[in-house]
């Protein structure tokens, strides 16, 4: 598989509306230095995931927004349009992110349709593990993810984000990374930021990322609540976390933190600004 400046790679994200598109954008940015990158796929809501909305403008991209919240239903309804858009690009390589129908499933259809266009699969989560954790509360998800996992062997190349996934699926280890220049602490005034967030001499406990049920943010809140009840001398702290305020689980965490820790100890940050 030879890549040149004239090569065209189509990236297929699972969902334009979720944080899963972050890894696709990051890898796409690296690839754009060597070839033309196109990002094509579905959005499960009416908007693109906010942190990448501006950065997407530097790519060729096609985002099909659907009325269906369920991305698999969206794929069935919009498959012809998506395939047509991909065919118009005439890609030399297809790079699907996540072992799910709207990304890898679409990639397999493209591979068949394009008579063997190389298909790269990126796996950054064990999707079947999530489905097993939910158990028979979500039988369709369990069956679908199990079926998709068995199709992984039909990709030409696999990249993974952890050694656990490499052990399970093989492929090349490509870890999550960040721009260390952008996040270099020396570029920022610590005291000015603390003032903006209305932090004085309190200790700050932070969760910086996208809250999900399996990440244990609620456990942190419950632990801090217990600390408040058992160690009154340790009350001078603030809990800082980030996320999409429109997300149901994020709203649950905001309410939980304000109820158990108090408004004065809860800091919710969005787009580098503190909401309260």
N, C-alpha and C positions, 0 to 999 in steps of 0.2 A: 504494500500500500504506500504509494509515493504521493506526498503532498507538496504542492507548489503554490506560488502566488496566484496562479490561474485556477487553482482547484476551488471547488465550491463544497462547503460542508453545511448540511442542514441539521440543526440542533432541534430535538424534539423534547421539550420539557413536559413534565406530568401536568403542570397547572401554572398558568401565568399569574394566578391570584394568590398563590401560596409561597411560603419561604423556600420551598423546594426549588424554585427557579434561581435562587441565589447561586448555587453551585454551577448550574448551567451557564449563567452569565459570566461567572469568574473564569471558567474554562474556555468559554467562547471568546472572552477578551484576550486570553493568551493565544488562542488559535488564530484570531484576527490579524496577528502580526505575520502570519505565514500563508493565509489563504482567505477567501471570501466566506463570511459566516452569515447564515440565515437562521433565524429562530422562528419556528412555526408550531402553533399548538392552540390549545383551548384555555379559556379562563372560566373558572367555576363561579365567579361572581361578576358584577358589572365593572370591576376595576382591576388594574394590574397591581401586584404587590408593591406597596408604596416605596420601600427602600431602593428598588431597582427601576422605578418608573422613568426617571431622567436618564439613567445609564442606557436603557434600552434604545433610546433615540440614536445612539451611535452605531446601531446594528440595522441590517435589513430584517424586519420582523413582521409576522402576520399573526395577529391574535384574534381568534374567533370567540366572541363572547356568547354564551348560551343562556337560555332561560333555565336550563336544568342545573341544579346544584351538584347533582351526581355526574362526575366527569365521564363515566362509562356510558351513561345514557346520551350524553352530549356527543361522544365519539360516534355512536351508532347513527345519530341524527345528522351529523355533520361530516361523516367520513369522506363522502364524495368531494366536498369542497376542500377538505384538508389535503387529500391525495392530489387534487388538481393543482393546488398551490405548490405542493412539493414537486410535482412533475414540471411545472413551469420553470422552476429553478434549475432543473436537470443536475442534481447533485452528484458529485463524485464519491461522496461518503455521507452516510447518515449516522448521527450520534444521538442515541436515545438515552434520556436520563430517567432512571428508576425502572424497576422491573414490574411495570403496570400497563394496563391496556392502552391508555391514551398517549403513552410515550413509546415503550418498547413494542407493544402490540401494533401500533401504527407503523413503527419502523419495520416490523416483519412483513406487513402488507406491502410496504414500499419496496422492500427487498425482492419480494415475489413479483411485484408489478414491474420493477425496473430490471428484471432479469439478472439478479445477483449483485446489485449495488452493495458494496461493503457496508456492514452494519456494526457499529460500535455500541456496546451497552455499558452504561455507567450505573453502578449499584452503590448507593450511599447509605442505605438502610436495609435491614432484614425485614421486608414487608410481611412475610409469612409469620415472623415472630410477633409482629403487632396483631395480626389476625388471630393467632393462637392465644394471645393474651386476652383478646376480646371473647374468645371461645364461641360457643354456639349462639351467643347473642347476635352475632353477625355471620350466619352460615354462608350467605352468598359471597361475602368478602373472603371468607376462609377458603371456599372452593376456588374462587377466581385467582387469589394470590398463589395458591398451591399449583394451579394449572399454569400460571405465568412462570413460576419458578422452574417448572419442568421444561420450559421453552428457552431457558437461558443458553443452553448449549448450541442453539442455532445462530447465535451472534458470531461475528468474525473475530472480534476482540472484546475483552471485558476490562473495565477499569473499576477499582473499588476504593472505598474511603477508609477502610480499616483492615487490620490483619485477620480479624474474625471473619470478615466477608471474603478475604482472599483465601482463607482456609476452606471456606464453604463453596466458593464459586471459581476460584482460580483468578487469573488475570493479573493486571498490573496495579500495584498500590499507588494511588494518587490521593494523598491526604488533603483534608480541608486546610486551607491556608487563608491568611489575611495579608493585607498590604501593611507591612511593618513600618514603612515610611509614614503612611497616613496616621497610624496609631502610635507613633513615636511620642512618648510622654513629654519630651522636651519641647514639642511644638505647641503645647497648651499651658495656659496659666491655671494651675491647680486651684489657687485661692479664688480667682475670678469665677471659675466654674462652680465652686462650692457656694459662693455668694449667689450665683444665678439660681442654684437649686435650693437656696435657703438652708444650707447646711452650716452649722457653726462648729462646735467642738464634739459633735456626736460621731460615734462610729457608724460607718455605712456598710451594710451588708447588701450585696448586689447580685441580681441575676440579669445578665446581659445576653439577650437572645430572643428567640420566639418561644413563648410558653406553650408547652404541650403537656398533656396529662401524664405521660411517662417520664417527664423530666424532673418531677418532684418539687416544683415551686410551692405547691400547697403544703408539702412536708416542712419546708423551710419556715413558712408562716406559722404552722402549728408548733414547731420547735421554739420559735421566737416568742410565741404566746406563753408557752410553758416557762420559758426563761423569765418573762415578766412576772409570772405568778410566784416563782420559786426564788428568784434573786432580784429583789427590788432595787438593789444598788446598781444593777446593770441596765437601767431603763433608758440611758442616753444613747439611743441608736436610731437609725432610720433604715427602712428596707426599701431599696431602690430596684425597680424592675421595668422592663420594656415590653412592647407588644402592640398589637393592633386593637384599639379600644372598641372596634366594631365586632371583634371576635367574642363569641359567647363565653369561651373558657377564660379569656382575659378579663372580661367583665366579672365573672365569678371570682377570680383572684383579687381583683380590685375591691370588691365588696367584702370578701373574706378578710383581707388585710386591714381594711378600715374598721371592720367589726372587732377583730381580735387584737390588733396592734394599735388601733387609733389613727385618726386622720393625721395627727402630728408626726407619726412615725412612718407613714406611707408616702412613698414618692413614686409616681408613675411617669416615666419619661417617654416621649414620642418625638421623633425627628429632632433629637438633641435639645428639646425644650421640656421643661418640667410642667406637668399639668396641674399639680398642686403641691 
